[in-house]
């Protein structure tokens, strides 16, 4: 049994890493907003979904204009990413302005319920538009990057099987990593990133430093949402078919990843996402093996979440989270 | 000439009437202290000036400009800095980042450098701790960082909220020496304190606040001699 698990390991790692980076980038949006407002922005999954739809709309528009063959695919993806990121960034900023800011001083539960409401609104608005435009809310865009790449991992050691992936996997992985590195740099090395950390630590004192707290919160929503929207594009490129409800489960898992890493902690969200992705793919590949065929691959989420619960029992603040301590 | 004029302000926290018609003024170049016990309204007065809490009535003028209910990120641009109670340094940010946040509104790199150098003149210890996280420093060092951070804004008026809180007497002495030094270098200071003796001994003038009202005011050394004050705060 162990032998078979090791054989499939390279493929599990490749798939898990790719899925994990998607979770990780979406998790960043949850963790940034939580860090600054202590709000769980449940609408973030729907921002991701909106990004997927915006990207696919651009792709379909390009394809109907016959441009897909004349422009290199990578350029098309970059255009999709940039447009979707900017639009979802403004979407997230707008949501904060109209739905969360008026509730800034309300008890925590109230903006949480509002966030759930916003996510229903976004699902239905996107569904309405998709049906209006295409007659169906399940949309399949033209495929890009479909070439299969084989890696002869068996030549490293005979205990491994060969592994393979679509070129789009590579694209997702590379872009997600670039996004994470860029965000890490922004938050840790730039003036606005430092201001963001300052606001999340102490809003009143940040205001005394001439920092416009509302502006920083808007920037946070813009950046977090833009990352979510861009990941939506990556998801659409990877899987081809999207519907208005893809944000729900993925958002839930990304949120879980953020909690696993320690909510409010940016590097924690990245780590949590990648761990969750690998766990899930490991379960998908090995679950029926481990349980003698009783539980199939479709129980992968149960396995991943069970591990997660275990981690949180022993480390409730998350892997990289710090126990909350007040110092006067 | 008055640089800061507070005129009959009333501030509420929900139903609680925290400030009941406070009137005070600070002249250019003075150290003015506001003393009183816990919950008297000292911090609320500072927060009302800097804009962290809203006043319901009355007016606040800074350099003859009405700043009543202006938000904190705007009042601090006009030349006042507020060092909050409990220092409130950004614990997860390094000392350097804390200082840079003080100069958030400054765009020019060389101006920031100049101001950091000036902060080092007052607090040489900060230079040695630049890359340390603010929250890992001792209380006295944190207070120095909090004042240093405020100096990065190059304020004309520095408002200090209980800088002596929770510090050993020898550190308090040190902090007050620096406050005195800052004043001699031209800084106008509004000092809120529970440590009445220390505060009055460096202040030009003082106000005593009780239950949200000014009950007594006068020259620093007169207040130290005052029997009521002696009984209530200096015993």
Interface residues (C-beta under 8 A of the other chain):
Chain A: X191 X194 X195 X197 X198 X201 X202 X204 X205 X206 X207 X208 X209 X210 X211 X212 X213 X327 X328
Chain B: X50 X51 X52 X71 X72 X73 X74 X76 X77 X81 X82 X84 X86 X88 X89 X90 X91 X92 X93 X97 X100 X101 X102 X104 X105 X135 X149 X153 X166
